[in-house]
Amino acid sequence: MKIFGKIFALFFLVFASHQSLANDSFGYYGMEPDIITNYITTRKKPGYVRITVELMLKNADNIEVVEHHAPMLRDAIINIVGKEPEEKVKSLTGREEIRKKCAEKIKLLLKKETKDEVIHDLLFTKYLYH
């Protein structure tokens, strides 16, 4: 019964947060396919990371704009992740630093291209490294 209560509480929190954002027109764009790229290692074997990226848009109407610029955004993320050292890729704080770098770069690129702030945030919904 404890598990049911925890699940219900989690559901309620998610539902409540969606209700509070219901008046806002946020949208999400999932970059497909996942981003797979190498990162810098100190070993002879190359390391790679697989990331699923979701972009939180300030306005759901901008999905087509983001979709149009998706190849440029994907390239920017690959360039950032590919230059990171193994220690940063594998640590939780490093992962968050990488996510923030990617978010800042994506926001900057889209601002330059569209003259508008399109992206609210960038999320890593899956992050696997080897």
Phi and psi in degrees as a GROMACS rama.xvg file:
@    title "Ramachandran Plot"
@    xaxis  label "Phi"
@    yaxis  label "Psi"
@TYPE xy
-61.0263  -41.1802  LYS-2
-62.3976  -43.0647  ILE-3
-59.3954  -42.1116  PHE-4
-62.9097  -40.735  GLY-5
-66.4792  -41.4325  LYS-6
-63.6809  -43.5779  ILE-7
-62.304  -42.3327  PHE-8
-62.9629  -42.3849  ALA-9
-63.0723  -44.4605  LEU-10
-59.3974  -44.0262  PHE-11
-62.4827  -42.174  PHE-12
-62.4378  -44.0602  LEU-13
-64.2449  -44.7879  VAL-14
-61.8837  -44.9521  PHE-15
-64.1025  -39.9707  ALA-16
-67.4472  -36.3447  SER-17
-68.1905  -35.9294  HIS-18
-66.0614  -38.7919  GLN-19
-70.575  -26.1144  SER-20
-92.6012  -3.52762  LEU-21
-60.4101  -32.894  ALA-22
-75.7657  -22.7969  ASN-23
-80.4644  160.954  ASP-24
-111.826  42.0606  SER-25
-59.9159  150.641  PHE-26
-139.779  164.207  GLY-27
-126.439  141.793  TYR-28
-126.424  118.44  TYR-29
-92.8912  122.568  GLY-30
-76.4862  123.66  MET-31
-127.266  141.966  GLU-32
-73.8733  178.445  PRO-33
-56.2056  153.344  ASP-34
-86.9364  123.765  ILE-35
-124.249  122.471  ILE-36
-151.554  162.709  THR-37
-83.6628  160.257  ASN-38
-132.385  167.961  TYR-39
-75.1167  127.411  ILE-40
-123.109  163.176  THR-41
-97.6066  -7.46712  THR-42
-91.5277  171.778  ARG-43
-75.4859  -28.2416  LYS-44
-80.403  135.058  LYS-45
-71.9722  148.302  PRO-46
-102.891  150.233  GLY-47
-137.33  158.484  TYR-48
-131.825  142.328  VAL-49
-119.997  121.75  ARG-50
-127.47  131.941  ILE-51
-98.1311  125.005  THR-52
-113.494  131.322  VAL-53
-118.719  132.387  GLU-54
-104.056  125.615  LEU-55
-91.0898  116.715  MET-56
-93.669  146.15  LEU-57
-69.5328  -26.2334  LYS-58
-142.033  128.406  ASN-59
-62.7897  -20.3994  ALA-60
-68.5911  -14.0586  ASP-61
-89.768  9.06164  ASN-62
-60.3015  -41.3995  ILE-63
-65.2112  -36.4632  GLU-64
-63.649  -46.3268  VAL-65
-66.0315  -41.1641  VAL-66
-60.7684  -39.0244  GLU-67
-63.1339  -37.887  HIS-68
-95.5334  6.72659  HIS-69
-55.7253  -42.1579  ALA-70
-60.5427  -39.4055  PRO-71
-66.2942  -41.1409  MET-72
-66.6676  -42.2658  LEU-73
-60.2877  -44.9608  ARG-74
-60.8499  -41.234  ASP-75
-63.0287  -42.3867  ALA-76
-65.8836  -43.3592  ILE-77
-61.2993  -42.563  ILE-78
-63.681  -39.6089  ASN-79
-67.4114  -51.3737  ILE-80
-64.7573  -38.688  VAL-81
-65.1969  -18.1792  GLY-82
-97.9543  -0.319814  LYS-83
-87.1774  143.862  GLU-84
-76.3657  160.102  PRO-85
-55.3936  -42.923  GLU-86
-59.4766  -39.9958  GLU-87
-72.2162  -41.1919  LYS-88
-61.8286  -36.4217  VAL-89
-90.3347  -8.38445  LYS-90
-99.8647  152.424  SER-91
-66.0091  -41.7153  LEU-92
-69.2128  -36.2354  THR-93
-64.6544  -40.7338  GLY-94
-59.996  -42.5438  ARG-95
-66.7823  -38.221  GLU-96
-62.8982  -42.2776  GLU-97
-63.3781  -43.8535  ILE-98
-59.8391  -43.4703  ARG-99
-65.4776  -40.7742  LYS-100
-60.1167  -44.6246  LYS-101
-63.4095  -44.0474  CYS-102
-61.7616  -45.0533  ALA-103
-62.1716  -43.9178  GLU-104
-64.6998  -43.7553  LYS-105
-63.1238  -44.5975  ILE-106
-60.4175  -44.1287  LYS-107
-63.5164  -46.0631  LEU-108
-62  -45.13  LEU-109
-69.9134  -33.5277  LEU-110
-63.4543  -41.5621  LYS-111
-65.5708  -40.499  LYS-112
-78.2938  -38.395  GLU-113
-109.054  -10.5425  THR-114
61.6339  23.3985  LYS-115
-142.066  150.987  ASP-116
-86.0998  106.706  GLU-117
-97.2029  -40.1331  VAL-118
-95.1888  132.487  ILE-119
-90.4753  -43.5899  HIS-120
-160.322  164.674  ASP-121
-121.534  132.602  LEU-122
-122.254  140.407  LEU-123
-97.6872  108.773  PHE-124
-91.0087  -18.0312  THR-125
-142.567  137.856  LYS-126
-147.013  100.44  TYR-127
-120.127  135.844  LEU-128
-130.394  157.364  TYR-129
